[in-house]
Amino acid sequence: MSSESCHDPRKSARPVVFHFDGGRPLPKEELRVFPRYMNNGGVMAKISSNAEPAQHSGKRPPARKAQIRIIVADDHPIVRAGIVANLKQQRDMRVVAEGNDGIEALALIKQHLPDVVLLDLRMPRMDGLEVIEQVNALHLQTKIIVMTSFENQEDIQRSVKAGARAFLLKDCSHETLLEAIRRVYLGEVYLLPQITQTLVDRIQTPQLSPRELEVLKAVASGKSNKEIGVQLFITEGTVKQHVASILVKLGVKGRTSAVREAVRRGLVRIG
């Protein structure tokens, strides 16, 4: 028997088993001998001459997909339990930890380094926005999905600007939540049409200046123009000018309406 036939795997009685050589291609002379043996990535592999016989069905077994590792952070136990119960039914997802507030959520993120975090925006001790900023400052690969009960322009803009990859309302459908997790895991930004529209409206709406925002917060606390002037070290006339500008930018006609609109947009919080 010639040496050529001894090295021809197509004439061997045993199955050919490949051992991948660290991703390095074989020399050209070996590639000519084994032209049809490749892995899924198109990289040639070395052949073991002492492989044991094996049964083959003719089909390559499906590759096992990595699970998406998730942390759920919400200060409402019932809401959190419902989300976790839904995620546990998914074969491609695994909840690795649950957080009850912002500080705990951040500690768990550092510990587990999850793929995705479902994060409530308003939590005690540290709110969701600060958690997002801390995660970005640490240069972690973790992707954040904000989940909240409030749909207002300020929260959406601040969340997306801080680095959130999706913004969902807690009453969204089960299918929407799962789709958002999978898309964000793949590196996409996931925003529903109504959230996108709200974000666009926020960008196109005239913005309050830092001083106007200070005046607005003082108005929301119930202070008069005179009291606001004393607090901010400006004249009462200047306060009136700021209030007039605020009414125009918010599209309202009175102080009470301005406060109501500011709360709706998330510009101020009462209580």
PyRosetta script that sets phi, psi and omega in degrees:
from pyrosetta import init, pose_from_sequence

init()
pose = pose_from_sequence("MSSESCHDPRKSARPVVFHFDGGRPLPKEELRVFPRYMNNGGVMAKISSNAEPAQHSGKRPPARKAQIRIIVADDHPIVRAGIVANLKQQRDMRVVAEGNDGIEALALIKQHLPDVVLLDLRMPRMDGLEVIEQVNALHLQTKIIVMTSFENQEDIQRSVKAGARAFLLKDCSHETLLEAIRRVYLGEVYLLPQITQTLVDRIQTPQLSPRELEVLKAVASGKSNKEIGVQLFITEGTVKQHVASILVKLGVKGRTSAVREAVRRGLVRIG")
pose.set_psi(1, 134.0)
pose.set_omega(1, -176.3)
pose.set_phi(2, -75.1)
pose.set_psi(2, 157.5)
pose.set_omega(2, 178.7)
pose.set_phi(3, -64.9)
pose.set_psi(3, -29.1)
pose.set_omega(3, -179.6)
pose.set_phi(4, -64.8)
pose.set_psi(4, -42.6)
pose.set_omega(4, -177.9)
pose.set_phi(5, -71.0)
pose.set_psi(5, -28.6)
pose.set_omega(5, 179.8)
pose.set_phi(6, -66.4)
pose.set_psi(6, -26.3)
pose.set_omega(6, -177.0)
pose.set_phi(7, -102.7)
pose.set_psi(7, 8.1)
pose.set_omega(7, 179.9)
pose.set_phi(8, -92.5)
pose.set_psi(8, 108.4)
pose.set_omega(8, -177.0)
pose.set_phi(9, -62.9)
pose.set_psi(9, -21.5)
pose.set_omega(9, -178.1)
pose.set_phi(10, -72.7)
pose.set_psi(10, -16.7)
pose.set_omega(10, -179.7)
pose.set_phi(11, -105.1)
pose.set_psi(11, 4.3)
pose.set_omega(11, -179.7)
pose.set_phi(12, -81.2)
pose.set_psi(12, 146.7)
pose.set_omega(12, 179.8)
pose.set_phi(13, -80.4)
pose.set_psi(13, -17.7)
pose.set_omega(13, -178.2)
pose.set_phi(14, -98.1)
pose.set_psi(14, 152.9)
pose.set_omega(14, 178.5)
pose.set_phi(15, -67.5)
pose.set_psi(15, 152.9)
pose.set_omega(15, 178.7)
pose.set_phi(16, -87.4)
pose.set_psi(16, 127.8)
pose.set_omega(16, 178.2)
pose.set_phi(17, -119.0)
pose.set_psi(17, 131.2)
pose.set_omega(17, -175.9)
pose.set_phi(18, -99.2)
pose.set_psi(18, 139.5)
pose.set_omega(18, 172.6)
pose.set_phi(19, -119.3)
pose.set_psi(19, 115.2)
pose.set_omega(19, -174.2)
pose.set_phi(20, -73.5)
pose.set_psi(20, 130.4)
pose.set_omega(20, -172.8)
pose.set_phi(21, -95.1)
pose.set_psi(21, 61.9)
pose.set_omega(21, 176.2)
pose.set_phi(22, 62.3)
pose.set_psi(22, 22.3)
pose.set_omega(22, 179.0)
pose.set_phi(23, 83.7)
pose.set_psi(23, 2.1)
pose.set_omega(23, -179.1)
pose.set_phi(24, -86.3)
pose.set_psi(24, 134.8)
pose.set_omega(24, 178.8)
pose.set_phi(25, -70.1)
pose.set_psi(25, 154.7)
pose.set_omega(25, 177.3)
pose.set_phi(26, -76.7)
pose.set_psi(26, 160.1)
pose.set_omega(26, 175.1)
pose.set_phi(27, -59.8)
pose.set_psi(27, 157.4)
pose.set_omega(27, -175.5)
pose.set_phi(28, -59.9)
pose.set_psi(28, -35.9)
pose.set_omega(28, -178.2)
pose.set_phi(29, -65.8)
pose.set_psi(29, -31.0)
pose.set_omega(29, 177.9)
pose.set_phi(30, -77.3)
pose.set_psi(30, -33.5)
pose.set_omega(30, 179.2)
pose.set_phi(31, -63.3)
pose.set_psi(31, -32.7)
pose.set_omega(31, 179.2)
pose.set_phi(32, -68.8)
pose.set_psi(32, -29.9)
pose.set_omega(32, -179.9)
pose.set_phi(33, -76.5)
pose.set_psi(33, -36.7)
pose.set_omega(33, -176.0)
pose.set_phi(34, -120.0)
pose.set_psi(34, 69.4)
pose.set_omega(34, -173.3)
pose.set_phi(35, -75.5)
pose.set_psi(35, -18.5)
pose.set_omega(35, -171.5)
pose.set_phi(36, -112.0)
pose.set_psi(36, 9.4)
pose.set_omega(36, -178.2)
pose.set_phi(37, -105.5)
pose.set_psi(37, 105.2)
pose.set_omega(37, -179.5)
pose.set_phi(38, -138.6)
pose.set_psi(38, 153.3)
pose.set_omega(38, 172.0)
pose.set_phi(39, -87.5)
pose.set_psi(39, -177.4)
pose.set_omega(39, -175.7)
pose.set_phi(40, -64.3)
pose.set_psi(40, -27.0)
pose.set_omega(40, -177.8)
pose.set_phi(41, -85.3)
pose.set_psi(41, -0.7)
pose.set_omega(41, 177.7)
pose.set_phi(42, 83.6)
pose.set_psi(42, 16.6)
pose.set_omega(42, -178.5)
pose.set_phi(43, -104.3)
pose.set_psi(43, 129.7)
pose.set_omega(43, -179.3)
pose.set_phi(44, -69.7)
pose.set_psi(44, 157.2)
pose.set_omega(44, -178.4)
pose.set_phi(45, -132.9)
pose.set_psi(45, 154.5)
pose.set_omega(45, 178.3)
pose.set_phi(46, -77.5)
pose.set_psi(46, 156.3)
pose.set_omega(46, -175.5)
pose.set_phi(47, -106.2)
pose.set_psi(47, 135.4)
pose.set_omega(47, 175.6)
pose.set_phi(48, -91.9)
pose.set_psi(48, 128.1)
pose.set_omega(48, -176.6)
pose.set_phi(49, -84.9)
pose.set_psi(49, -11.9)
pose.set_omega(49, -177.5)
pose.set_phi(50, -113.2)
pose.set_psi(50, 30.9)
pose.set_omega(50, -178.2)
pose.set_phi(51, -71.4)
pose.set_psi(51, 146.1)
pose.set_omega(51, 178.0)
pose.set_phi(52, -84.9)
pose.set_psi(52, 150.2)
pose.set_omega(52, 178.2)
pose.set_phi(53, -60.4)
pose.set_psi(53, 147.4)
pose.set_omega(53, 178.7)
pose.set_phi(54, -143.4)
pose.set_psi(54, 154.1)
pose.set_omega(54, 178.8)
pose.set_phi(55, -90.6)
pose.set_psi(55, 136.2)
pose.set_omega(55, -178.9)
pose.set_phi(56, -127.4)
pose.set_psi(56, 137.8)
pose.set_omega(56, -179.6)
pose.set_phi(57, -86.1)
pose.set_psi(57, -8.4)
pose.set_omega(57, -177.4)
pose.set_phi(58, 94.4)
pose.set_psi(58, -8.6)
pose.set_omega(58, 179.2)
pose.set_phi(59, -121.7)
pose.set_psi(59, 140.8)
pose.set_omega(59, 177.5)
pose.set_phi(60, -73.3)
pose.set_psi(60, 131.1)
pose.set_omega(60, 179.7)
pose.set_phi(61, -62.7)
pose.set_psi(61, 141.7)
pose.set_omega(61, -178.4)
pose.set_phi(62, -63.5)
pose.set_psi(62, 139.4)
pose.set_omega(62, 178.9)
pose.set_phi(63, -70.3)
pose.set_psi(63, 139.4)
pose.set_omega(63, -179.4)
pose.set_phi(64, -79.2)
pose.set_psi(64, 124.3)
pose.set_omega(64, -177.3)
pose.set_phi(65, -77.8)
pose.set_psi(65, 142.1)
pose.set_omega(65, 176.5)
pose.set_phi(66, -71.4)
pose.set_psi(66, 140.3)
pose.set_omega(66, 178.8)
pose.set_phi(67, -77.0)
pose.set_psi(67, 147.4)
pose.set_omega(67, 175.4)
pose.set_phi(68, -81.6)
pose.set_psi(68, 118.5)
pose.set_omega(68, -176.8)
pose.set_phi(69, -87.9)
pose.set_psi(69, 124.5)
pose.set_omega(69, -168.7)
pose.set_phi(70, -127.7)
pose.set_psi(70, 141.6)
pose.set_omega(70, 168.2)
pose.set_phi(71, -114.7)
pose.set_psi(71, 135.1)
pose.set_omega(71, 177.6)
pose.set_phi(72, -111.1)
pose.set_psi(72, 121.3)
pose.set_omega(72, -178.7)
pose.set_phi(73, -122.8)
pose.set_psi(73, 113.1)
pose.set_omega(73, -179.8)
pose.set_phi(74, -156.9)
pose.set_psi(74, 136.9)
pose.set_omega(74, -177.0)
pose.set_phi(75, -84.2)
pose.set_psi(75, 2.1)
pose.set_omega(75, 175.3)
pose.set_phi(76, -104.8)
pose.set_psi(76, 107.6)
pose.set_omega(76, -174.8)
pose.set_phi(77, -57.1)
pose.set_psi(77, -37.9)
pose.set_omega(77, -178.3)
pose.set_phi(78, -67.0)
pose.set_psi(78, -44.5)
pose.set_omega(78, 178.0)
pose.set_phi(79, -61.7)
pose.set_psi(79, -45.4)
pose.set_omega(79, -178.6)
pose.set_phi(80, -62.5)
pose.set_psi(80, -42.8)
pose.set_omega(80, -179.1)
pose.set_phi(81, -64.3)
pose.set_psi(81, -37.4)
pose.set_omega(81, 178.7)
pose.set_phi(82, -65.7)
pose.set_psi(82, -42.0)
pose.set_omega(82, 178.7)
pose.set_phi(83, -64.0)
pose.set_psi(83, -46.3)
pose.set_omega(83, -178.3)
pose.set_phi(84, -62.2)
pose.set_psi(84, -41.8)
pose.set_omega(84, 179.8)
pose.set_phi(85, -60.7)
pose.set_psi(85, -39.1)
pose.set_omega(85, 178.6)
pose.set_phi(86, -67.7)
pose.set_psi(86, -41.2)
pose.set_omega(86, -177.3)
pose.set_phi(87, -69.3)
pose.set_psi(87, -32.8)
pose.set_omega(87, -178.2)
pose.set_phi(88, -66.6)
pose.set_psi(88, -16.4)
pose.set_omega(88, 178.6)
pose.set_phi(89, -82.0)
pose.set_psi(89, -8.6)
pose.set_omega(89, -176.9)
pose.set_phi(90, -95.6)
pose.set_psi(90, 127.4)
pose.set_omega(90, -178.0)
pose.set_phi(91, -68.0)
pose.set_psi(91, -26.9)
pose.set_omega(91, -176.7)
pose.set_phi(92, -95.0)
pose.set_psi(92, 12.3)
pose.set_omega(92, -179.2)
pose.set_phi(93, -132.1)
pose.set_psi(93, 147.3)
pose.set_omega(93, 177.2)
pose.set_phi(94, -144.0)
pose.set_psi(94, 123.8)
pose.set_omega(94, 176.9)
pose.set_phi(95, -82.5)
pose.set_psi(95, 116.4)
pose.set_omega(95, -176.3)
pose.set_phi(96, -95.1)
pose.set_psi(96, -18.1)
pose.set_omega(96, 179.8)
pose.set_phi(97, -168.4)
pose.set_psi(97, 160.8)
pose.set_omega(97, 176.6)
pose.set_phi(98, -129.4)
pose.set_psi(98, 139.6)
pose.set_omega(98, 179.5)
pose.set_phi(99, -119.8)
pose.set_psi(99, 148.7)
pose.set_omega(99, -175.6)
pose.set_phi(100, -105.8)
pose.set_psi(100, -15.1)
pose.set_omega(100, 177.5)
pose.set_phi(101, -154.7)
pose.set_psi(101, 177.0)
pose.set_omega(101, -174.5)
pose.set_phi(102, -64.7)
pose.set_psi(102, -42.3)
pose.set_omega(102, -178.8)
pose.set_phi(103, -65.1)
pose.set_psi(103, -43.4)
pose.set_omega(103, 178.0)
pose.set_phi(104, -64.5)
pose.set_psi(104, -40.5)
pose.set_omega(104, 179.6)
pose.set_phi(105, -60.6)
pose.set_psi(105, -44.4)
pose.set_omega(105, -179.5)
pose.set_phi(106, -64.1)
pose.set_psi(106, -41.0)
pose.set_omega(106, 178.5)
pose.set_phi(107, -63.3)
pose.set_psi(107, -40.2)
pose.set_omega(107, 179.3)
pose.set_phi(108, -67.9)
pose.set_psi(108, -36.3)
pose.set_omega(108, 178.0)
pose.set_phi(109, -63.6)
pose.set_psi(109, -43.8)
pose.set_omega(109, 178.7)
pose.set_phi(110, -64.2)
pose.set_psi(110, -35.7)
pose.set_omega(110, -177.4)
pose.set_phi(111, -74.3)
pose.set_psi(111, -45.9)
pose.set_omega(111, -171.9)
pose.set_phi(112, -97.9)
pose.set_psi(112, -19.3)
pose.set_omega(112, -177.3)
pose.set_phi(113, 47.3)
pose.set_psi(113, 61.4)
pose.set_omega(113, -176.6)
pose.set_phi(114, -71.6)
pose.set_psi(114, 165.9)
pose.set_omega(114, 175.1)
pose.set_phi(115, -75.6)
pose.set_psi(115, -42.3)
pose.set_omega(115, -175.1)
pose.set_phi(116, -137.2)
pose.set_psi(116, 142.6)
pose.set_omega(116, 174.0)
pose.set_phi(117, -122.2)
pose.set_psi(117, 127.4)
pose.set_omega(117, 171.1)
pose.set_phi(118, -93.0)
pose.set_psi(118, 112.7)
pose.set_omega(118, -166.9)
pose.set_phi(119, -121.0)
pose.set_psi(119, 122.0)
pose.set_omega(119, 172.6)
pose.set_phi(120, -69.4)
pose.set_psi(120, 140.2)
pose.set_omega(120, -174.9)
pose.set_phi(121, -78.1)
pose.set_psi(121, -35.9)
pose.set_omega(121, -175.9)
pose.set_phi(122, -115.4)
pose.set_psi(122, 103.8)
pose.set_omega(122, -179.1)
pose.set_phi(123, -133.8)
pose.set_psi(123, 157.3)
pose.set_omega(123, 179.5)
pose.set_phi(124, -71.1)
pose.set_psi(124, 160.4)
pose.set_omega(124, 176.7)
pose.set_phi(125, 69.9)
pose.set_psi(125, -44.2)
pose.set_omega(125, 175.2)
pose.set_phi(126, -153.0)
pose.set_psi(126, 124.5)
pose.set_omega(126, -177.1)
pose.set_phi(127, -79.7)
pose.set_psi(127, 169.3)
pose.set_omega(127, -175.0)
pose.set_phi(128, -61.3)
pose.set_psi(128, -35.6)
pose.set_omega(128, -179.2)
pose.set_phi(129, -61.9)
pose.set_psi(129, -41.8)
pose.set_omega(129, 179.5)
pose.set_phi(130, -67.6)
pose.set_psi(130, -35.3)
pose.set_omega(130, 176.6)
pose.set_phi(131, -61.5)
pose.set_psi(131, -45.2)
pose.set_omega(131, 179.3)
pose.set_phi(132, -59.9)
pose.set_psi(132, -45.1)
pose.set_omega(132, -179.3)
pose.set_phi(133, -62.8)
pose.set_psi(133, -38.9)
pose.set_omega(133, 179.1)
pose.set_phi(134, -66.5)
pose.set_psi(134, -41.4)
pose.set_omega(134, 179.0)
pose.set_phi(135, -62.0)
pose.set_psi(135, -42.7)
pose.set_omega(135, 179.0)
pose.set_phi(136, -66.1)
pose.set_psi(136, -37.6)
pose.set_omega(136, -180.0)
pose.set_phi(137, -65.4)
pose.set_psi(137, -28.5)
pose.set_omega(137, 179.0)
pose.set_phi(138, -84.2)
pose.set_psi(138, -4.5)
pose.set_omega(138, 179.8)
pose.set_phi(139, 57.9)
pose.set_psi(139, 40.8)
pose.set_omega(139, 177.8)
pose.set_phi(140, -82.0)
pose.set_psi(140, 155.3)
pose.set_omega(140, 179.2)
pose.set_phi(141, -84.9)
pose.set_psi(141, -4.4)
pose.set_omega(141, -179.5)
pose.set_phi(142, -60.4)
pose.set_psi(142, 136.0)
pose.set_omega(142, 179.6)
pose.set_phi(143, -106.4)
pose.set_psi(143, 137.2)
pose.set_omega(143, -174.0)
pose.set_phi(144, -105.5)
pose.set_psi(144, 131.6)
pose.set_omega(144, 169.4)
pose.set_phi(145, -113.8)
pose.set_psi(145, 117.6)
pose.set_omega(145, 178.8)
pose.set_phi(146, -82.3)
pose.set_psi(146, 132.1)
pose.set_omega(146, 174.5)
pose.set_phi(147, -125.1)
pose.set_psi(147, 125.1)
pose.set_omega(147, -176.1)
pose.set_phi(148, -147.4)
pose.set_psi(148, 163.3)
pose.set_omega(148, 176.5)
pose.set_phi(149, -91.2)
pose.set_psi(149, -6.4)
pose.set_omega(149, -173.0)
pose.set_phi(150, -113.6)
pose.set_psi(150, 126.1)
pose.set_omega(150, 177.3)
pose.set_phi(151, -109.4)
pose.set_psi(151, 90.0)
pose.set_omega(151, 176.9)
pose.set_phi(152, -131.4)
pose.set_psi(152, 157.6)
pose.set_omega(152, -172.4)
pose.set_phi(153, -60.7)
pose.set_psi(153, -43.1)
pose.set_omega(153, -174.9)
pose.set_phi(154, -66.0)
pose.set_psi(154, -44.8)
pose.set_omega(154, -179.5)
pose.set_phi(155, -62.8)
pose.set_psi(155, -42.1)
pose.set_omega(155, -179.5)
pose.set_phi(156, -64.5)
pose.set_psi(156, -48.3)
pose.set_omega(156, -178.3)
pose.set_phi(157, -63.3)
pose.set_psi(157, -45.0)
pose.set_omega(157, -177.9)
pose.set_phi(158, -66.6)
pose.set_psi(158, -36.1)
pose.set_omega(158, 179.8)
pose.set_phi(159, -66.6)
pose.set_psi(159, -48.4)
pose.set_omega(159, -179.2)
pose.set_phi(160, -65.8)
pose.set_psi(160, -41.0)
pose.set_omega(160, 179.2)
pose.set_phi(161, -63.9)
pose.set_psi(161, -35.5)
pose.set_omega(161, -179.4)
pose.set_phi(162, -71.7)
pose.set_psi(162, -22.2)
pose.set_omega(162, 177.5)
pose.set_phi(163, 126.8)
pose.set_psi(163, 5.9)
pose.set_omega(163, 177.8)
pose.set_phi(164, -64.2)
pose.set_psi(164, 141.0)
pose.set_omega(164, -178.6)
pose.set_phi(165, -93.8)
pose.set_psi(165, -12.2)
pose.set_omega(165, 177.4)
pose.set_phi(166, -157.6)
pose.set_psi(166, 153.9)
pose.set_omega(166, 178.8)
pose.set_phi(167, -133.2)
pose.set_psi(167, 112.1)
pose.set_omega(167, -176.7)
pose.set_phi(168, -122.6)
pose.set_psi(168, 146.9)
pose.set_omega(168, 171.1)
pose.set_phi(169, -85.9)
pose.set_psi(169, 147.1)
pose.set_omega(169, -175.5)
pose.set_phi(170, -66.8)
pose.set_psi(170, -17.3)
pose.set_omega(170, 178.2)
pose.set_phi(171, -93.4)
pose.set_psi(171, 14.8)
pose.set_omega(171, 178.2)
pose.set_phi(172, -68.1)
pose.set_psi(172, 161.7)
pose.set_omega(172, -177.2)
pose.set_phi(173, -71.6)
pose.set_psi(173, 158.9)
pose.set_omega(173, 177.1)
pose.set_phi(174, -58.0)
pose.set_psi(174, -42.1)
pose.set_omega(174, -178.9)
pose.set_phi(175, -65.0)
pose.set_psi(175, -38.8)
pose.set_omega(175, 179.2)
pose.set_phi(176, -63.6)
pose.set_psi(176, -43.0)
pose.set_omega(176, 179.6)
pose.set_phi(177, -61.1)
pose.set_psi(177, -46.8)
pose.set_omega(177, -178.1)
pose.set_phi(178, -65.5)
pose.set_psi(178, -40.7)
pose.set_omega(178, 178.9)
pose.set_phi(179, -64.6)
pose.set_psi(179, -40.9)
pose.set_omega(179, 179.4)
pose.set_phi(180, -61.9)
pose.set_psi(180, -44.0)
pose.set_omega(180, -179.7)
pose.set_phi(181, -60.8)
pose.set_psi(181, -46.9)
pose.set_omega(181, -176.7)
pose.set_phi(182, -67.0)
pose.set_psi(182, -39.3)
pose.set_omega(182, -179.1)
pose.set_phi(183, -71.6)
pose.set_psi(183, -41.8)
pose.set_omega(183, 177.9)
pose.set_phi(184, -64.1)
pose.set_psi(184, -39.4)
pose.set_omega(184, 177.2)
pose.set_phi(185, -58.0)
pose.set_psi(185, -34.8)
pose.set_omega(185, 179.9)
pose.set_phi(186, -82.0)
pose.set_psi(186, -0.9)
pose.set_omega(186, 176.1)
pose.set_phi(187, 102.7)
pose.set_psi(187, 6.0)
pose.set_omega(187, -178.1)
pose.set_phi(188, -89.6)
pose.set_psi(188, 160.5)
pose.set_omega(188, 169.7)
pose.set_phi(189, -98.7)
pose.set_psi(189, 129.6)
pose.set_omega(189, -173.9)
pose.set_phi(190, -118.2)
pose.set_psi(190, 109.5)
pose.set_omega(190, 177.9)
pose.set_phi(191, -131.1)
pose.set_psi(191, 125.7)
pose.set_omega(191, 177.2)
pose.set_phi(192, -68.5)
pose.set_psi(192, 156.8)
pose.set_omega(192, -177.1)
pose.set_phi(193, -53.9)
pose.set_psi(193, -42.0)
pose.set_omega(193, -177.9)
pose.set_phi(194, -69.4)
pose.set_psi(194, -30.3)
pose.set_omega(194, 177.0)
pose.set_phi(195, -71.6)
pose.set_psi(195, -40.9)
pose.set_omega(195, 177.7)
pose.set_phi(196, -61.8)
pose.set_psi(196, -41.8)
pose.set_omega(196, 179.6)
pose.set_phi(197, -63.9)
pose.set_psi(197, -42.1)
pose.set_omega(197, 178.1)
pose.set_phi(198, -62.3)
pose.set_psi(198, -40.0)
pose.set_omega(198, 179.5)
pose.set_phi(199, -65.8)
pose.set_psi(199, -42.2)
pose.set_omega(199, 178.3)
pose.set_phi(200, -63.8)
pose.set_psi(200, -43.2)
pose.set_omega(200, 178.1)
pose.set_phi(201, -59.2)
pose.set_psi(201, -39.8)
pose.set_omega(201, -179.4)
pose.set_phi(202, -64.6)
pose.set_psi(202, -41.6)
pose.set_omega(202, -178.7)
pose.set_phi(203, -67.4)
pose.set_psi(203, -37.5)
pose.set_omega(203, -176.6)
pose.set_phi(204, -83.6)
pose.set_psi(204, -11.7)
pose.set_omega(204, -180.0)
pose.set_phi(205, -81.0)
pose.set_psi(205, 136.8)
pose.set_omega(205, 176.8)
pose.set_phi(206, -55.2)
pose.set_psi(206, 131.7)
pose.set_omega(206, -174.9)
pose.set_phi(207, -91.3)
pose.set_psi(207, 145.5)
pose.set_omega(207, 175.2)
pose.set_phi(208, -75.1)
pose.set_psi(208, 142.8)
pose.set_omega(208, 175.6)
pose.set_phi(209, -74.9)
pose.set_psi(209, 162.5)
pose.set_omega(209, 177.2)
pose.set_phi(210, -54.9)
pose.set_psi(210, -39.6)
pose.set_omega(210, 179.1)
pose.set_phi(211, -67.5)
pose.set_psi(211, -41.8)
pose.set_omega(211, 178.0)
pose.set_phi(212, -63.3)
pose.set_psi(212, -35.9)
pose.set_omega(212, 178.0)
pose.set_phi(213, -66.6)
pose.set_psi(213, -38.2)
pose.set_omega(213, 176.2)
pose.set_phi(214, -62.0)
pose.set_psi(214, -44.7)
pose.set_omega(214, 179.2)
pose.set_phi(215, -63.2)
pose.set_psi(215, -43.2)
pose.set_omega(215, -179.2)
pose.set_phi(216, -60.9)
pose.set_psi(216, -42.8)
pose.set_omega(216, 179.0)
pose.set_phi(217, -64.7)
pose.set_psi(217, -35.8)
pose.set_omega(217, 177.6)
pose.set_phi(218, -68.8)
pose.set_psi(218, -39.6)
pose.set_omega(218, 175.8)
pose.set_phi(219, -61.4)
pose.set_psi(219, -42.2)
pose.set_omega(219, -179.8)
pose.set_phi(220, -64.2)
pose.set_psi(220, -27.2)
pose.set_omega(220, 178.9)
pose.set_phi(221, -82.0)
pose.set_psi(221, -3.4)
pose.set_omega(221, 175.2)
pose.set_phi(222, 96.3)
pose.set_psi(222, 9.1)
pose.set_omega(222, -177.5)
pose.set_phi(223, -78.7)
pose.set_psi(223, 148.7)
pose.set_omega(223, 175.9)
pose.set_phi(224, -81.0)
pose.set_psi(224, 169.8)
pose.set_omega(224, 178.7)
pose.set_phi(225, -59.2)
pose.set_psi(225, -40.6)
pose.set_omega(225, -179.7)
pose.set_phi(226, -63.3)
pose.set_psi(226, -44.8)
pose.set_omega(226, 179.7)
pose.set_phi(227, -64.9)
pose.set_psi(227, -37.1)
pose.set_omega(227, 178.3)
pose.set_phi(228, -65.6)
pose.set_psi(228, -40.7)
pose.set_omega(228, 178.4)
pose.set_phi(229, -60.2)
pose.set_psi(229, -44.3)
pose.set_omega(229, 179.1)
pose.set_phi(230, -63.2)
pose.set_psi(230, -43.3)
pose.set_omega(230, -177.7)
pose.set_phi(231, -64.1)
pose.set_psi(231, -39.8)
pose.set_omega(231, -175.2)
pose.set_phi(232, -100.3)
pose.set_psi(232, 1.8)
pose.set_omega(232, 178.5)
pose.set_phi(233, 60.4)
pose.set_psi(233, 44.4)
pose.set_omega(233, 175.5)
pose.set_phi(234, -132.4)
pose.set_psi(234, 164.6)
pose.set_omega(234, -177.8)
pose.set_phi(235, -75.3)
pose.set_psi(235, 160.9)
pose.set_omega(235, 178.7)
pose.set_phi(236, -64.9)
pose.set_psi(236, -33.5)
pose.set_omega(236, 177.7)
pose.set_phi(237, -64.6)
pose.set_psi(237, -38.9)
pose.set_omega(237, 178.2)
pose.set_phi(238, -65.9)
pose.set_psi(238, -37.7)
pose.set_omega(238, 177.1)
pose.set_phi(239, -60.7)
pose.set_psi(239, -44.7)
pose.set_omega(239, -179.7)
pose.set_phi(240, -60.5)
pose.set_psi(240, -39.4)
pose.set_omega(240, 178.3)
pose.set_phi(241, -63.3)
pose.set_psi(241, -42.4)
pose.set_omega(241, 178.8)
pose.set_phi(242, -64.1)
pose.set_psi(242, -41.3)
pose.set_omega(242, 179.9)
pose.set_phi(243, -63.4)
pose.set_psi(243, -42.6)
pose.set_omega(243, 179.0)
pose.set_phi(244, -61.5)
pose.set_psi(244, -42.0)
pose.set_omega(244, 178.7)
pose.set_phi(245, -65.4)
pose.set_psi(245, -38.6)
pose.set_omega(245, 178.8)
pose.set_phi(246, -62.1)
pose.set_psi(246, -43.3)
pose.set_omega(246, -179.3)
pose.set_phi(247, -61.5)
pose.set_psi(247, -40.5)
pose.set_omega(247, -179.7)
pose.set_phi(248, -66.4)
pose.set_psi(248, -47.1)
pose.set_omega(248, -176.7)
pose.set_phi(249, -67.0)
pose.set_psi(249, -31.6)
pose.set_omega(249, 178.9)
pose.set_phi(250, -87.5)
pose.set_psi(250, -10.5)
pose.set_omega(250, 178.8)
pose.set_phi(251, 71.0)
pose.set_psi(251, 35.9)
pose.set_omega(251, -179.1)
pose.set_phi(252, -126.6)
pose.set_psi(252, 173.1)
pose.set_omega(252, -173.7)
pose.set_phi(253, -114.8)
pose.set_psi(253, -10.2)
pose.set_omega(253, -178.3)
pose.set_phi(254, -146.1)
pose.set_psi(254, 169.4)
pose.set_omega(254, -177.3)
pose.set_phi(255, -63.3)
pose.set_psi(255, -41.6)
pose.set_omega(255, -179.6)
pose.set_phi(256, -62.9)
pose.set_psi(256, -44.2)
pose.set_omega(256, 178.2)
pose.set_phi(257, -64.3)
pose.set_psi(257, -34.8)
pose.set_omega(257, 179.6)
pose.set_phi(258, -64.7)
pose.set_psi(258, -43.0)
pose.set_omega(258, 178.9)
pose.set_phi(259, -65.2)
pose.set_psi(259, -42.9)
pose.set_omega(259, 180.0)
pose.set_phi(260, -61.3)
pose.set_psi(260, -43.9)
pose.set_omega(260, 179.9)
pose.set_phi(261, -68.3)
pose.set_psi(261, -36.6)
pose.set_omega(261, 179.1)
pose.set_phi(262, -64.8)
pose.set_psi(262, -38.7)
pose.set_omega(262, 177.3)
pose.set_phi(263, -66.9)
pose.set_psi(263, -41.9)
pose.set_omega(263, -179.8)
pose.set_phi(264, -61.4)
pose.set_psi(264, -38.6)
pose.set_omega(264, -179.2)
pose.set_phi(265, -81.3)
pose.set_psi(265, -12.6)
pose.set_omega(265, -179.2)
pose.set_phi(266, 87.5)
pose.set_psi(266, 14.0)
pose.set_omega(266, -179.9)
pose.set_phi(267, -73.7)
pose.set_psi(267, -33.9)
pose.set_omega(267, 176.5)
pose.set_phi(268, -135.5)
pose.set_psi(268, 157.5)
pose.set_omega(268, 176.7)
pose.set_phi(269, -125.3)
pose.set_psi(269, 135.8)
pose.set_omega(269, -179.0)
pose.set_phi(270, -112.2)
pose.set_psi(270, 130.3)
pose.set_omega(270, 178.8)
pose.set_phi(271, 88.5)
pose.dump_pdb("model.pdb")
